[in-house]
Amino acid sequence: MEPKLTFSSRLGYYFERNKKSEYLAVFGCAALLTAIMYILVVPLFDKIETGWAQYIVAILTERGFIPYIIVFFFSVMIFLLYVIVFKVHYERFAYQHVLTELNLQDTMVFSDSQTILRDISDEKYKIVEKSLIVRRIKQGLQRLFNTQDTNALTEYFKLRSEIEYAEMDSGFSTIKYFNWLIPTLGFIGTVSGIGVGIAGFAGIIQNAEQFSEIKRILPNVTNSL
């Protein structure tokens, strides 16, 4: 019985074929999650009259525009990780599909490579043709047929494994960037609040004639801090 794509592996298959749609989906879902956070979750927390709930509401809504950006970028990170998980599920499906359908043996000669290449080009493998494992099998078998040397095949896969590792690591570069950016935005928000507070404090010192005026305005200034 031919294996069927699960929902997660189907999404992985779709994103593997449509890179542009992948980023549109990630940023669209991140925007939706951010909107849900501020339209539904934050008002719900605001109704809870406890210290921790009010503290969360204050952090998310009373610290300028920075928290809104941070929540959005954090949502982007979450959905980027989900895309990676979906692609892993697709690769697992492709592996099981190939393992089930191909007649692989422990010992093969180079002439078997053309037979397997012909088999794996069949229509029933079309759904997994974009998977990494199928592409590598095709390239490896073609190398074996061209060189007729198993040592060359071993060297090929050794080289490809190093390249794949580097590509896998670079695949997390966007997530690593957001992971660096979010604390940086927090630092910018801190500096911005301190700057506004100090500027306001200097202003009331210069303009106030009596201490009572300073005492009255000071809470508004310290709120920025």
C-alpha positions in Angstrom: 0.0 0.0 0.0 1.4 3.4 -1.0 2.1 5.7 2.0 0.1 8.8 2.2 1.3 12.3 3.0 0.4 13.5 6.5 -0.7 17.0 7.0 2.7 18.1 8.3 4.6 16.3 5.6 2.3 17.8 3.0 3.1 21.3 4.3 6.8 20.4 4.1 6.3 19.2 0.5 4.6 22.5 -0.3 7.2 24.7 1.3 10.0 22.7 -0.3 8.6 23.6 -3.7 7.5 27.2 -2.9 10.1 29.3 -1.1 8.3 32.5 -1.6 5.1 31.1 -0.2 7.1 29.8 2.8 8.1 33.3 3.9 4.6 34.8 3.1 3.1 32.1 5.3 5.6 32.6 8.1 5.2 36.4 8.2 1.4 36.2 7.7 0.9 33.7 10.5 3.3 35.8 12.7 1.2 38.9 12.1 -2.0 36.9 12.9 -0.5 35.6 16.1 0.6 39.1 17.2 -2.9 40.4 16.5 -4.5 37.6 18.5 -2.1 38.3 21.3 -3.0 42.0 21.5 -6.7 41.7 20.6 -7.7 38.7 22.7 -5.0 37.6 25.1 -3.8 40.9 26.5 -7.4 42.2 27.2 -8.1 38.8 28.9 -5.1 39.2 31.1 -6.1 42.8 31.8 -9.4 41.5 33.4 -7.4 39.3 35.8 -6.9 41.5 38.9 -3.6 39.9 40.1 -0.1 41.2 40.2 1.5 38.9 37.6 -1.3 39.4 35.1 -1.1 43.2 35.3 2.6 43.0 35.1 2.4 41.1 31.8 -0.1 43.6 30.5 2.2 46.4 31.5 5.2 44.9 29.8 3.4 44.3 26.5 1.4 47.5 26.3 3.0 50.2 28.4 6.6 50.2 27.2 6.3 52.0 23.9 6.3 50.4 20.5 9.3 48.1 21.1 7.2 45.2 22.7 4.9 45.1 19.7 7.9 44.5 17.4 9.4 42.0 19.8 6.2 39.9 19.9 6.0 39.9 16.1 9.6 38.8 15.6 9.2 36.2 18.3 6.2 34.9 16.4 8.2 34.8 13.2 10.9 32.7 15.0 8.2 30.2 16.1 6.8 29.7 12.6 10.2 29.4 11.0 10.9 26.5 13.4 7.6 25.0 12.5 8.5 25.1 8.8 11.7 23.3 9.6 9.7 20.6 11.5 7.3 20.2 8.5 10.3 19.7 6.1 11.8 17.1 8.4 8.4 15.2 8.4 8.5 15.4 4.6 12.0 14.0 4.5 11.0 11.1 6.8 8.0 10.4 4.5 10.3 10.4 1.4 12.7 8.0 3.2 9.9 5.6 4.1 8.5 5.8 0.6 11.9 5.1 -1.0 12.6 2.3 1.4 9.3 0.7 0.7 9.3 0.9 -3.1 13.0 0.5 -4.1 14.5 -2.9 -4.3 17.8 -2.0 -2.5 20.2 -4.8 -1.6 23.2 -4.9 0.7 25.5 -5.8 -2.3 25.1 -4.2 -5.7 27.3 -3.6 -8.7 27.5 -0.4 -10.6 25.2 -1.6 -13.3 22.4 -1.8 -10.8 22.6 2.0 -10.5 20.9 2.6 -13.8 18.1 0.2 -12.9 17.5 2.0 -9.7 17.8 5.4 -11.4 15.2 4.3 -13.9 12.9 3.0 -11.1 13.2 6.2 -9.0 12.2 8.3 -12.0 8.9 6.6 -12.1 5.7 8.6 -11.6 5.0 7.1 -8.2 8.2 8.9 -6.9 7.1 12.3 -8.2 5.7 13.3 -4.8 9.2 12.9 -3.2 11.3 14.1 -6.1 12.0 17.4 -4.4 13.1 15.8 -1.2 16.8 15.9 -0.2 17.1 12.1 0.2 15.8 11.4 -3.4 18.0 14.0 -4.9 21.1 12.6 -3.1 20.2 9.0 -4.1 19.9 10.1 -7.8 23.2 12.0 -7.7 25.0 9.2 -5.9 23.8 6.5 -8.2 24.7 8.7 -11.2 28.2 9.2 -9.8 28.6 5.4 -9.3 27.5 4.7 -12.9 29.8 7.4 -14.3 32.9 6.4 -12.3 32.2 2.7 -11.8 34.1 3.1 -8.6 32.6 2.6 -5.1 35.5 4.6 -3.6 34.4 7.6 -5.6 30.9 7.2 -4.4 32.1 7.0 -0.8 34.1 10.3 -1.3 31.1 11.9 -2.9 28.8 11.2 0.1 31.5 12.2 2.5 31.8 15.6 0.7 28.1 16.0 0.4 27.6 15.3 4.1 30.0 18.1 5.0 28.2 20.5 2.6 24.8 19.4 3.8 25.8 20.1 7.4 27.0 23.6 6.5 23.7 24.2 4.6 21.7 22.9 7.5 23.5 25.3 9.9 23.0 28.2 7.5 19.3 27.3 7.4 19.0 28.5 10.9 20.7 31.9 10.1 17.4 33.7 10.0 16.3 32.3 13.4 19.7 33.2 14.8 19.4 36.7 13.5 16.0 37.2 15.2 17.4 35.6 18.3 20.1 38.3 18.3 17.7 41.1 17.3 15.1 40.7 20.0 17.4 41.4 23.0 18.9 44.2 21.0 15.5 45.7 20.5 14.9 45.3 24.3 18.2 47.2 24.9 17.1 50.0 22.5 13.8 50.2 24.4 15.6 50.5 27.7 17.9 53.3 26.4 15.0 55.1 24.8 13.1 55.1 28.0 16.1 56.3 30.0 16.7 59.0 27.5 13.1 60.3 27.6 13.1 60.1 31.4 16.4 62.0 31.8 15.3 64.7 29.2 12.0 65.2 31.0 13.7 65.4 34.4 16.2 68.0 33.1 13.2 70.0 31.6 11.3 70.2 34.9 14.4 71.1 36.8 15.0 74.0 34.5 11.3 75.2 34.3 10.1 74.5 37.9 10.2 77.4 40.3 9.1 75.5 43.4 9.7 71.9 44.6 6.0 71.3 44.7 5.9 71.6 40.9 8.8 69.0 40.6 7.0 66.7 43.0 3.8 66.9 40.9 5.5 66.3 37.5 8.1 63.8 38.6 5.9 60.7 38.5 5.3 61.2 34.7 9.1 61.5 34.2 9.9 58.4 36.2 7.3 56.4 34.3 9.5 56.6 31.2 12.4 55.2 33.2 
